[in-house]
Amino acid sequence: MMENTYEGYKAHLQKIAHLNSTMALLSWDQETNMPKKGAAIRAQQLSTLSTMVHELFTDLRFENLVNHLLAKSCFGFKEMRNLQLTKESIEENKKLNSDFIKRAAIARSEAFQSWEQARREERFSVFIPSLQKIVDLEKEKAELLGYNDHPYDALLNLYEKDSTVHQLKQVFTQVKNHIVPFIQEISANEQVDDSFLYQYYNKDAQFDFSLELLNFMGYDFDAGRQDLSTHPFTINFSAHDVRLTTRVNEYNLSEVIWSTIHEGGHGLYEQGLPINHYGLPSGEYVSLGIHESQSRIWENNIGRALPWWKFLYPKLQKVFPEQLGDVSLDQFYKAINKVQPSLIRTSADELTYHVHVMIRFEIECSLMEGVIEVTDLEEVWNEKYQDYLGVTPDKPTEGILQDIHWSHGSLGYFPTYSVGSFYAAQLYAQAEKDIPNLDEKLAQGKTNDFLTLMRKKIHQYGKLYPADQLVERFSGESLNIKYFMDYVHEKYLKIYGF
Amino acid sequence: MMENTYEGYKAHLQKIAHLNSTMALLSWDQETNMPKKGAAIRAQQLSTLSTMVHELFTDLRFENLVNHLLAKSCFGFKEMRNLQLTKESIEENKKLNSDFIKRAAIARSEAFQSWEQARREERFSVFIPSLQKIVDLEKEKAELLGYNDHPYDALLNLYEKDSTVHQLKQVFTQVKNHIVPFIQEISANEQVDDSFLYQYYNKDAQFDFSLELLNFMGYDFDAGRQDLSTHPFTINFSAHDVRLTTRVNEYNLSEVIWSTIHEGGHGLYEQGLPINHYGLPSGEYVSLGIHESQSRIWENNIGRALPWWKFLYPKLQKVFPEQLGDVSLDQFYKAINKVQPSLIRTSADELTYHVHVMIRFEIECSLMEGVIEVTDLEEVWNEKYQDYLGVTPDKPTEGILQDIHWSHGSLGYFPTYSVGSFYAAQLYAQAEKDIPNLDEKLAQGKTNDFLTLMRKKIHQYGKLYPADQLVERFSGESLNIKYFMDYVHEKYLKIYGF
């Protein structure tokens, strides 16, 4: 029985949230604990629950209830915003009929398997047929969802609401015109020595240090935990149970540190969402771009900056006296900020990273326009890497097959990574204005003022304001890449001394 | 859409199984990994899923489908048996209306909390009001379910089908008449020294040894895993994902060894159920008594016997040379079989254990008859412990408050522990006949013939035959406590040499 009130609406959404968060646990367990024979039935469990969620969300009685409540217009801002966002989601769900959803699920499952096979065999051609299906389905999805200017807009909008090709082209034009030449300028200088990061570092000691890092950030271990997995990720079952995973490489100290800080930033956002709005739009993260801003602001603006390492580096040296005892803070700081064009997006420095994203954006855009074909992708990819970064992959796993996203049918996802970093620079610039002596506080290990500011200005609102508006309310203007450009110029000019 | 065929019936049951196994994961995670703030929403997730299961199971279309298929009578034995068992479950579910289920769930939740509080305060009186509600509800449940002779029969039947007060009184009369005096006889002899089991044993080394034990038993780690938890348990999401937990006490080596072997036995049964019958009665364990027989047969008939320790003890000595280097196999064997009346059921030896169960059976029986009242329970409990075992608890957590079962509303559960042990002795006696030189094989660490026999005679059948019939098909007769009596007499006369 669905009660014909706002409470009834809330209860129905919470029921959906219980199923969604249960699915999240099934996925978390799959990555961290599940024995391998459990995979087949795990897939069926997930499929059963996801069908149930779809049924609950598209239940006609629920739609009628939402419309009924919206028509009453006796609610406050929060309630109205929730109802409107739910109505939009229902409309979106209705546009993707169950036949399409089923076909897409099958295609994704096939694509993931053939992507893995292609990686094992180092042959992109193995992946082509199922990637073609994915691209066709994404084109179909764009038509089903509808768009104004560009079919890619419909997909971009799924991950970052109101994001458009038009807007992102402006953003990435700046990447091309300013970041690409800046990287070339840096590369012309003497290179930084970071070899000491690649010595042997004990696994357990690394993991223990990563837990300390999370403690310093203010991550609440009563409402979360950290485990190991092949690919680090953050997953939440509610603001009171947010789990992180990290990765430890015994011959690369960087991996654990920045994957932990990155996921920690995601985790702090999820822990900061209002628990009493659990299940409602006002209790959910606003967009992937903002989510990524919260991870990047910790990973880069704080985690690769000098102040915090003034505090942390002596602690790290104590953990690894043999490896770091003779390495000065200045050497360490330069090493963790080394800029070097490379092949793999996920291990790129914070400057070249956006060139990786730009390449994917350009490719996806052209694919959606039909200007290039799936069969051309490997060639196009390699050309762009040569043109923009001056590197060419030796094998597909270092190039076109490196990312999982396309096998999941997630076209339109990549740009949120860059948008997140650009938001992060903008938010951090504002935080420096709002928090007196922020650098000194960080240098004393005091992160609480910063976290409190993010909680107050970003986390607590959930989806109450659209992403861009949320940033504008805090920083006085909507997305402006200038902050990122200023930040990287100042930083790298100092480090590379030119 | 439910298809009007046996396949449609199977699909519906599998959907229910996906939800049930997902709930099992939610519970497992709660015991092993969940951060403490996650508890509130976890309870809501479980409640949402359990309501959905109830709805699916009592869906009128499903009932009609089952009746329709049963009427067709064109199916083989397996299909008919599945349909009949499902019909019985539907009838049972219908008898417990949703109002009753809701009231019972609330009462259980309250009772669990007040049980915990009573334990903290060491006052049984704190638990009395909510235990009274539980008992009233159990009486109501018995009336709703119906019975022939005794209201307690209705409850016993929930855990061990067709189990009755009449049958169990016969069983426990033998416990009273034969085991109780036998314990007294043993106690009159010189006591065995087991003090070396209570030295310091390193936690990690204990856990590693427990994994070895599971390997020797034939437990499949590709279809399961073992973790730590406060109370050891086995939980399964399918035959391909069966998880165990164990407990390590650094000053009591016995805990990890026998809790691991015990749960390992449960786990082997679950791993041996036919995966292609997942969700159907033919893919599920037949009864709690049989389940317990599979854990006890490993824990006691194999795990506390000399042959296997001939193989294992040198390995254990290698792990703990300081503690066990000077302890002979004979000393060790005697120590792990020490019989001593004590207060706590879960740590009792395999002889006094059944007196603990008998006391609970007598109390539950009297409660259901209305012969004793909840307010009398502590006194009755203490008197019985004095009468039968000659011990009296100093505080309620060592007496009336030690078990969680009543707070869960599980009256009728305890007897399955004894029935399981008695089944185990009977099955083991038959295994000795069926497997030539079983003792020698175990002494060489070869457990495979034994596991294969259990797979063939018990595991593969799921619920296809009722428990007692399953045992009869294998051993030629239904439950007969004589096998247990013979086993313990032979064993303890040798150990205590009288």
Contacts between the chains, C-beta under 8 A, distances in Angstrom:
chain1	res1	chain2	res2	distance
A	14	B	44	7.4
A	15	B	48	5.5
A	18	B	41	7.7
A	18	B	44	5.9
A	18	B	45	4.5
A	18	B	48	4.1
A	18	B	49	7.4
A	19	B	48	7.1
A	19	B	49	7.8
A	21	B	41	7.1
A	21	B	45	6.3
A	22	B	22	5.9
A	22	B	26	6.5
A	22	B	45	5.3
A	22	B	49	6.8
A	25	B	25	6.4
A	25	B	26	6.6
A	25	B	29	6.1
A	26	B	22	6.5
A	26	B	25	6.5
A	29	B	25	6.1
A	29	B	29	7.0
A	33	B	33	7.9
A	33	B	225	6.6
A	34	B	241	6.5
A	35	B	221	6.5
A	35	B	222	5.6
A	35	B	223	5.5
A	35	B	224	5.5
A	35	B	225	5.5
A	35	B	240	7.6
A	35	B	241	5.8
A	36	B	222	5.3
A	37	B	220	7.6
A	37	B	222	5.0
A	37	B	223	4.2
A	37	B	240	3.9
A	37	B	241	6.8
A	38	B	223	7.1
A	38	B	237	6.5
A	38	B	238	7.0
A	38	B	240	5.4
A	38	B	241	3.4
A	40	B	240	7.0
A	41	B	18	7.7
A	41	B	21	7.1
A	41	B	237	6.7
A	41	B	238	4.4
A	41	B	240	6.2
A	41	B	241	6.8
A	41	B	278	6.7
A	42	B	237	7.8
A	42	B	241	7.5
A	44	B	14	7.4
A	44	B	18	5.9
A	45	B	18	4.5
A	45	B	21	6.3
A	45	B	22	5.3
A	45	B	237	7.7
A	48	B	15	5.5
A	48	B	18	4.1
A	48	B	19	7.1
A	49	B	18	7.4
A	49	B	19	7.9
A	49	B	22	6.8
A	52	B	52	7.4
A	220	B	37	7.6
A	221	B	35	6.6
A	222	B	35	5.6
A	222	B	36	5.3
A	222	B	37	5.0
A	223	B	35	5.5
A	223	B	37	4.2
A	223	B	38	7.1
A	224	B	35	5.5
A	225	B	33	6.6
A	225	B	35	5.5
A	237	B	38	6.5
A	237	B	41	6.7
A	237	B	42	7.8
A	237	B	45	7.8
A	238	B	38	7.0
A	238	B	41	4.4
A	240	B	35	7.6
A	240	B	37	3.9
A	240	B	38	5.4
A	240	B	40	7.0
A	240	B	41	6.3
A	241	B	34	6.5
A	241	B	35	5.8
A	241	B	37	6.8
A	241	B	38	3.4
A	241	B	41	6.9
A	241	B	42	7.5
A	278	B	41	6.8
